[in-house]
């Protein structure tokens, strides 16, 4: 029970810190590098793919050869066989 509470508390604290930095940058003319670093860092963390799984385990994952077949089909080439087979 303590772990989820600690996680939520940390997320809330970091979120509040990020919003403080963003609002300070937007509203206070004297805001500087520390606020910008916190705001940019928080935004950058949101871009991390933290919920990724390997392609082989991903739901709806395509076989990599299908991309090649689709590419060749768009260029008007034969797509009924894989390159180098048959």
N, CA, C and O atoms as a GROMACS GRO file, in nm:
protein
  344
    1UNK      N    1   0.082  -0.120   0.000
    1UNK     CA    2   0.000   0.000   0.000
    1UNK      C    3   0.086   0.126   0.000
    1UNK      O    4   0.048   0.228  -0.057
    2UNK      N    5   0.202   0.118   0.065
    2UNK     CA    6   0.288   0.235   0.073
    2UNK      C    7   0.351   0.270  -0.062
    2UNK      O    8   0.373   0.388  -0.092
    3UNK      N    9   0.379   0.169  -0.144
    3UNK     CA   10   0.442   0.198  -0.272
    3UNK      C   11   0.354   0.282  -0.365
    3UNK      O   12   0.402   0.382  -0.418
    4UNK      N   13   0.227   0.246  -0.386
    4UNK     CA   14   0.145   0.330  -0.473
    4UNK      C   15   0.128   0.472  -0.419
    4UNK      O   16   0.124   0.568  -0.496
    5UNK      N   17   0.119   0.485  -0.287
    5UNK     CA   18   0.105   0.618  -0.228
    5UNK      C   19   0.231   0.698  -0.253
    5UNK      O   20   0.224   0.817  -0.286
    6UNK      N   21   0.347   0.636  -0.237
    6UNK     CA   22   0.474   0.705  -0.261
    6UNK      C   23   0.488   0.744  -0.408
    6UNK      O   24   0.534   0.854  -0.439
    7UNK      N   25   0.447   0.655  -0.498
    7UNK     CA   26   0.455   0.687  -0.641
    7UNK      C   27   0.364   0.804  -0.676
    7UNK      O   28   0.405   0.896  -0.747
    8UNK      N   29   0.243   0.800  -0.626
    8UNK     CA   30   0.150   0.909  -0.654
    8UNK      C   31   0.199   1.039  -0.592
    8UNK      O   32   0.187   1.146  -0.652
    9UNK      N   33   0.255   1.030  -0.473
    9UNK     CA   34   0.309   1.150  -0.409
    9UNK      C   35   0.424   1.209  -0.487
    9UNK      O   36   0.432   1.331  -0.505
   10UNK      N   37   0.514   1.124  -0.534
   10UNK     CA   38   0.627   1.172  -0.614
   10UNK      C   39   0.578   1.232  -0.746
   10UNK      O   40   0.626   1.337  -0.787
   11UNK      N   41   0.484   1.166  -0.810
   11UNK     CA   42   0.431   1.219  -0.936
   11UNK      C   43   0.363   1.354  -0.915
   11UNK      O   44   0.378   1.445  -0.996
   12UNK      N   45   0.289   1.365  -0.808
   12UNK     CA   46   0.222   1.493  -0.777
   12UNK      C   47   0.324   1.601  -0.748
   12UNK      O   48   0.308   1.714  -0.794
   13UNK      N   49   0.428   1.569  -0.672
   13UNK     CA   50   0.531   1.668  -0.639
   13UNK      C   51   0.606   1.713  -0.764
   13UNK      O   52   0.627   1.833  -0.784
   14UNK      N   53   0.646   1.618  -0.848
   14UNK     CA   54   0.717   1.656  -0.971
   14UNK      C   55   0.626   1.733  -1.067
   14UNK      O   56   0.671   1.826  -1.134
   15UNK      N   57   0.500   1.695  -1.073
   15UNK     CA   58   0.406   1.769  -1.158
   15UNK      C   59   0.386   1.911  -1.109
   15UNK      O   60   0.381   2.004  -1.190
   16UNK      N   61   0.375   1.928  -0.979
   16UNK     CA   62   0.360   2.063  -0.922
   16UNK      C   63   0.486   2.146  -0.949
   16UNK      O   64   0.476   2.265  -0.981
   17UNK      N   65   0.602   2.085  -0.935
   17UNK     CA   66   0.728   2.156  -0.962
   17UNK      C   67   0.734   2.198  -1.108
   17UNK      O   68   0.776   2.310  -1.139
   18UNK      N   69   0.693   2.109  -1.198
   18UNK     CA   70   0.696   2.142  -1.341
   18UNK      C   71   0.600   2.257  -1.372
   18UNK      O   72   0.636   2.350  -1.443
   19UNK      N   73   0.478   2.251  -1.318
   19UNK     CA   74   0.382   2.359  -1.343
   19UNK      C   75   0.430   2.490  -1.284
   19UNK      O   76   0.411   2.596  -1.345
   20UNK      N   77   0.494   2.485  -1.166
   20UNK     CA   78   0.550   2.607  -1.106
   20UNK      C   79   0.651   2.668  -1.202
   20UNK      O   80   0.649   2.790  -1.224
   21UNK      N   81   0.739   2.587  -1.259
   21UNK     CA   82   0.842   2.638  -1.349
   21UNK      C   83   0.780   2.696  -1.477
   21UNK      O   84   0.822   2.802  -1.522
   22UNK      N   85   0.683   2.628  -1.532
   22UNK     CA   86   0.620   2.676  -1.656
   22UNK      C   87   0.546   2.806  -1.632
   22UNK      O   88   0.560   2.901  -1.710
   23UNK      N   89   0.468   2.812  -1.525
   23UNK     CA   90   0.394   2.936  -1.496
   23UNK      C   91   0.488   3.050  -1.462
   23UNK      O   92   0.463   3.165  -1.500
   24UNK      N   93   0.595   3.020  -1.391
   24UNK     CA   94   0.693   3.125  -1.358
   24UNK      C   95   0.759   3.178  -1.485
   24UNK      O   96   0.780   3.299  -1.498
   25UNK      N   97   0.791   3.090  -1.579
   25UNK     CA   98   0.848   3.134  -1.707
   25UNK      C   99   0.751   3.222  -1.784
   25UNK      O  100   0.790   3.320  -1.848
   26UNK      N  101   0.623   3.185  -1.778
   26UNK     CA  102   0.523   3.260  -1.855
   26UNK      C  103   0.485   3.392  -1.790
   26UNK      O  104   0.454   3.488  -1.861
   27UNK      N  105   0.488   3.400  -1.658
   27UNK     CA  106   0.431   3.517  -1.590
   27UNK      C  107   0.533   3.610  -1.525
   27UNK      O  108   0.502   3.727  -1.503
   28UNK      N  109   0.651   3.563  -1.495
   28UNK     CA  110   0.749   3.644  -1.424
   28UNK      C  111   0.861   3.683  -1.520
   28UNK      O  112   0.927   3.595  -1.576
   29UNK      N  113   0.883   3.812  -1.539
   29UNK     CA  114   0.986   3.853  -1.634
   29UNK      C  115   1.128   3.815  -1.590
   29UNK      O  116   1.216   3.801  -1.674
   30UNK      N  117   1.150   3.798  -1.461
   30UNK     CA  118   1.285   3.769  -1.411
   30UNK      C  119   1.315   3.619  -1.403
   30UNK      O  120   1.419   3.581  -1.350
   31UNK      N  121   1.227   3.535  -1.454
   31UNK     CA  122   1.251   3.390  -1.449
   31UNK      C  123   1.372   3.357  -1.536
   31UNK      O  124   1.396   3.421  -1.639
   32UNK      N  125   1.447   3.258  -1.494
   32UNK     CA  126   1.571   3.233  -1.565
   32UNK      C  127   1.598   3.087  -1.596
   32UNK      O  128   1.506   3.010  -1.623
   33UNK      N  129   1.725   3.053  -1.591
   33UNK     CA  130   1.772   2.921  -1.633
   33UNK      C  131   1.717   2.806  -1.548
   33UNK      O  132   1.682   2.703  -1.604
   34UNK      N  133   1.708   2.819  -1.414
   34UNK     CA  134   1.655   2.704  -1.338
   34UNK      C  135   1.512   2.667  -1.377
   34UNK      O  136   1.479   2.549  -1.390
   35UNK      N  137   1.429   2.767  -1.394
   35UNK     CA  138   1.290   2.739  -1.434
   35UNK      C  139   1.285   2.679  -1.575
   35UNK      O  140   1.208   2.587  -1.601
   36UNK      N  141   1.368   2.731  -1.663
   36UNK     CA  142   1.371   2.679  -1.800
   36UNK      C  143   1.420   2.535  -1.802
   36UNK      O  144   1.369   2.452  -1.877
   37UNK      N  145   1.519   2.506  -1.719
   37UNK     CA  146   1.572   2.369  -1.715
   37UNK      C  147   1.468   2.272  -1.662
   37UNK      O  148   1.454   2.161  -1.715
   38UNK      N  149   1.395   2.311  -1.558
   38UNK     CA  150   1.291   2.224  -1.502
   38UNK      C  151   1.180   2.204  -1.605
   38UNK      O  152   1.134   2.091  -1.624
   39UNK      N  153   1.137   2.311  -1.670
   39UNK     CA  154   1.029   2.300  -1.769
   39UNK      C  155   1.072   2.215  -1.888
   39UNK      O  156   0.996   2.130  -1.934
   40UNK      N  157   1.193   2.238  -1.940
   40UNK     CA  158   1.240   2.160  -2.055
   40UNK      C  159   1.263   2.015  -2.016
   40UNK      O  160   1.233   1.924  -2.094
   41UNK      N  161   1.316   1.991  -1.898
   41UNK     CA  162   1.339   1.855  -1.852
   41UNK      C  163   1.211   1.777  -1.836
   41UNK      O  164   1.204   1.660  -1.876
   42UNK      N  165   1.110   1.838  -1.779
   42UNK     CA  166   0.982   1.771  -1.763
   42UNK      C  167   0.916   1.742  -1.896
   42UNK      O  168   0.856   1.636  -1.915
   43UNK      N  169   0.928   1.836  -1.989
   43UNK     CA  170   0.870   1.813  -2.121
   43UNK      C  171   0.946   1.702  -2.191
   43UNK      O  172   0.886   1.618  -2.257
   44UNK      N  173   1.078   1.701  -2.178
   44UNK     CA  174   1.159   1.597  -2.241
   44UNK      C  175   1.128   1.459  -2.186
   44UNK      O  176   1.126   1.361  -2.261
   45UNK      N  177   1.102   1.450  -2.056
   45UNK     CA  178   1.066   1.321  -1.998
   45UNK      C  179   0.935   1.268  -2.054
   45UNK      O  180   0.915   1.147  -2.061
   46UNK      N  181   0.846   1.358  -2.093
   46UNK     CA  182   0.719   1.312  -2.147
   46UNK      C  183   0.736   1.247  -2.284
   46UNK      O  184   0.646   1.178  -2.331
   47UNK      N  185   0.848   1.269  -2.347
   47UNK     CA  186   0.873   1.210  -2.478
   47UNK      C  187   0.936   1.072  -2.471
   47UNK      O  188   0.944   1.002  -2.572
   48UNK      N  189   0.979   1.030  -2.353
   48UNK     CA  190   1.041   0.899  -2.339
   48UNK      C  191   0.939   0.788  -2.363
   48UNK      O  192   0.828   0.794  -2.311
   49UNK      N  193   0.976   0.689  -2.440
   49UNK     CA  194   0.885   0.576  -2.464
   49UNK      C  195   0.892   0.475  -2.349
   49UNK      O  196   0.950   0.368  -2.363
   50UNK      N  197   0.832   0.509  -2.237
   50UNK     CA  198   0.843   0.424  -2.118
   50UNK      C  199   0.749   0.304  -2.122
   50UNK      O  200   0.761   0.215  -2.037
   51UNK      N  201   0.660   0.299  -2.214
   51UNK     CA  202   0.565   0.188  -2.220
   51UNK      C  203   0.589   0.103  -2.344
   51UNK      O  204   0.494   0.051  -2.403
   52UNK      N  205   0.713   0.088  -2.384
   52UNK     CA  206   0.746   0.010  -2.503
   52UNK      C  207   0.764  -0.137  -2.469
   52UNK      O  208   0.803  -0.173  -2.358
   53UNK      N  209   0.734  -0.220  -2.567
   53UNK     CA  210   0.759  -0.364  -2.556
   53UNK      C  211   0.832  -0.406  -2.683
   53UNK      O  212   0.825  -0.335  -2.784
   54UNK      N  213   0.900  -0.518  -2.681
   54UNK     CA  214   0.966  -0.566  -2.803
   54UNK      C  215   0.864  -0.588  -2.914
   54UNK      O  216   0.748  -0.620  -2.888
   55UNK      N  217   0.907  -0.569  -3.038
   55UNK     CA  218   0.816  -0.584  -3.153
   55UNK      C  219   0.747  -0.718  -3.154
   55UNK      O  220   0.630  -0.728  -3.193
   56UNK      N  221   0.817  -0.822  -3.113
   56UNK     CA  222   0.758  -0.955  -3.119
   56UNK      C  223   0.643  -0.971  -3.022
   56UNK      O  224   0.557  -1.057  -3.042
   57UNK      N  225   0.639  -0.891  -2.916
   57UNK     CA  226   0.533  -0.902  -2.816
   57UNK      C  227   0.426  -0.795  -2.832
   57UNK      O  228   0.323  -0.801  -2.764
   58UNK      N  229   0.446  -0.699  -2.919
   58UNK     CA  230   0.352  -0.589  -2.934
   58UNK      C  231   0.224  -0.637  -3.002
   58UNK      O  232   0.229  -0.715  -3.097
   59UNK      N  233   0.112  -0.590  -2.952
   59UNK     CA  234  -0.016  -0.625  -3.013
   59UNK      C  235  -0.029  -0.560  -3.150
   59UNK      O  236  -0.010  -0.439  -3.163
   60UNK      N  237  -0.061  -0.638  -3.250
   60UNK     CA  238  -0.076  -0.584  -3.385
   60UNK      C  239   0.055  -0.558  -3.456
   60UNK      O  240   0.056  -0.489  -3.558
   61UNK      N  241   0.164  -0.612  -3.405
   61UNK     CA  242   0.294  -0.591  -3.469
   61UNK      C  243   0.297  -0.661  -3.604
   61UNK      O  244   0.243  -0.770  -3.621
   62UNK      N  245   0.361  -0.596  -3.699
   62UNK     CA  246   0.371  -0.651  -3.833
   62UNK      C  247   0.506  -0.716  -3.853
   62UNK      O  248   0.605  -0.676  -3.792
   63UNK      N  249   0.509  -0.815  -3.939
   63UNK     CA  250   0.635  -0.876  -3.980
   63UNK      C  251   0.714  -0.771  -4.059
   63UNK      O  252   0.658  -0.707  -4.148
   64UNK      N  253   0.842  -0.752  -4.028
   64UNK     CA  254   0.919  -0.649  -4.100
   64UNK      C  255   0.919  -0.667  -4.252
   64UNK      O  256   0.933  -0.569  -4.324
   65UNK      N  257   0.904  -0.791  -4.300
   65UNK     CA  258   0.902  -0.812  -4.445
   65UNK      C  259   0.778  -0.750  -4.509
   65UNK      O  260   0.780  -0.720  -4.629
   66UNK      N  261   0.672  -0.732  -4.432
   66UNK     CA  262   0.551  -0.672  -4.489
   66UNK      C  263   0.577  -0.529  -4.533
   66UNK      O  264   0.519  -0.483  -4.632
   67UNK      N  265   0.664  -0.457  -4.461
   67UNK     CA  266   0.695  -0.320  -4.502
   67UNK      C  267   0.763  -0.319  -4.637
   67UNK      O  268   0.733  -0.235  -4.722
   68UNK      N  269   0.855  -0.413  -4.658
   68UNK     CA  270   0.922  -0.421  -4.788
   68UNK      C  271   0.826  -0.455  -4.900
   68UNK      O  272   0.834  -0.398  -5.008
   69UNK      N  273   0.735  -0.549  -4.873
   69UNK     CA  274   0.635  -0.586  -4.975
   69UNK      C  275   0.545  -0.467  -5.008
   69UNK      O  276   0.512  -0.444  -5.124
   70UNK      N  277   0.505  -0.392  -4.906
   70UNK     CA  278   0.420  -0.275  -4.931
   70UNK      C  279   0.496  -0.169  -5.010
   70UNK      O  280   0.440  -0.105  -5.099
   71UNK      N  281   0.624  -0.152  -4.978
   71UNK     CA  282   0.706  -0.054  -5.050
   71UNK      C  283   0.720  -0.093  -5.197
   71UNK      O  284   0.704  -0.010  -5.286
   72UNK      N  285   0.748  -0.222  -5.221
   72UNK     CA  286   0.762  -0.266  -5.360
   72UNK      C  287   0.630  -0.258  -5.434
   72UNK      O  288   0.628  -0.228  -5.553
   73UNK      N  289   0.519  -0.284  -5.367
   73UNK     CA  290   0.388  -0.275  -5.432
   73UNK      C  291   0.359  -0.132  -5.474
   73UNK      O  292   0.301  -0.109  -5.580
   74UNK      N  293   0.400  -0.037  -5.393
   74UNK     CA  294   0.380   0.103  -5.428
   74UNK      C  295   0.464   0.146  -5.546
   74UNK      O  296   0.429   0.240  -5.617
   75UNK      N  297   0.576   0.076  -5.569
   75UNK     CA  298   0.663   0.108  -5.681
   75UNK      C  299   0.630   0.025  -5.804
   75UNK      O  300   0.696   0.040  -5.908
   76UNK      N  301   0.529  -0.062  -5.794
   76UNK     CA  302   0.486  -0.140  -5.909
   76UNK      C  303   0.563  -0.270  -5.927
   76UNK      O  304   0.553  -0.332  -6.033
   77UNK      N  305   0.640  -0.312  -5.827
   77UNK     CA  306   0.715  -0.436  -5.838
   77UNK      C  307   0.630  -0.553  -5.791
   77UNK      O  308   0.524  -0.534  -5.731
   78UNK      N  309   0.677  -0.674  -5.818
   78UNK     CA  310   0.606  -0.795  -5.774
   78UNK      C  311   0.614  -0.806  -5.622
   78UNK      O  312   0.718  -0.779  -5.562
   79UNK      N  313   0.503  -0.846  -5.562
   79UNK     CA  314   0.500  -0.859  -5.417
   79UNK      C  315   0.458  -0.999  -5.372
   79UNK      O  316   0.435  -1.021  -5.253
   80UNK      N  317   0.449  -1.094  -5.466
   80UNK     CA  318   0.400  -1.227  -5.429
   80UNK      C  319   0.509  -1.315  -5.369
   80UNK      O  320   0.480  -1.426  -5.326
   81UNK      N  321   0.632  -1.270  -5.365
   81UNK     CA  322   0.738  -1.348  -5.303
   81UNK      C  323   0.833  -1.256  -5.227
   81UNK      O  324   0.846  -1.138  -5.258
   82UNK      N  325   0.897  -1.313  -5.129
   82UNK     CA  326   0.993  -1.237  -5.049
   82UNK      C  327   1.124  -1.230  -5.126
   82UNK      O  328   1.162  -1.326  -5.193
   83UNK      N  329   1.193  -1.118  -5.117
   83UNK     CA  330   1.319  -1.098  -5.186
   83UNK      C  331   1.418  -1.212  -5.153
   83UNK      O  332   1.442  -1.239  -5.035
   84UNK      N  333   1.473  -1.276  -5.253
   84UNK     CA  334   1.574  -1.378  -5.233
   84UNK      C  335   1.518  -1.518  -5.213
   84UNK      O  336   1.596  -1.613  -5.200
   85UNK      N  337   1.387  -1.534  -5.210
   85UNK     CA  338   1.325  -1.666  -5.192
   85UNK      C  339   1.242  -1.696  -5.316
   85UNK      O  340   1.165  -1.612  -5.362
   86UNK      N  341   1.257  -1.816  -5.370
   86UNK     CA  342   1.175  -1.859  -5.483
   86UNK      C  343   1.213  -1.798  -5.608
   86UNK      O  344   1.152  -1.826  -5.711
   0.00000   0.00000   0.00000
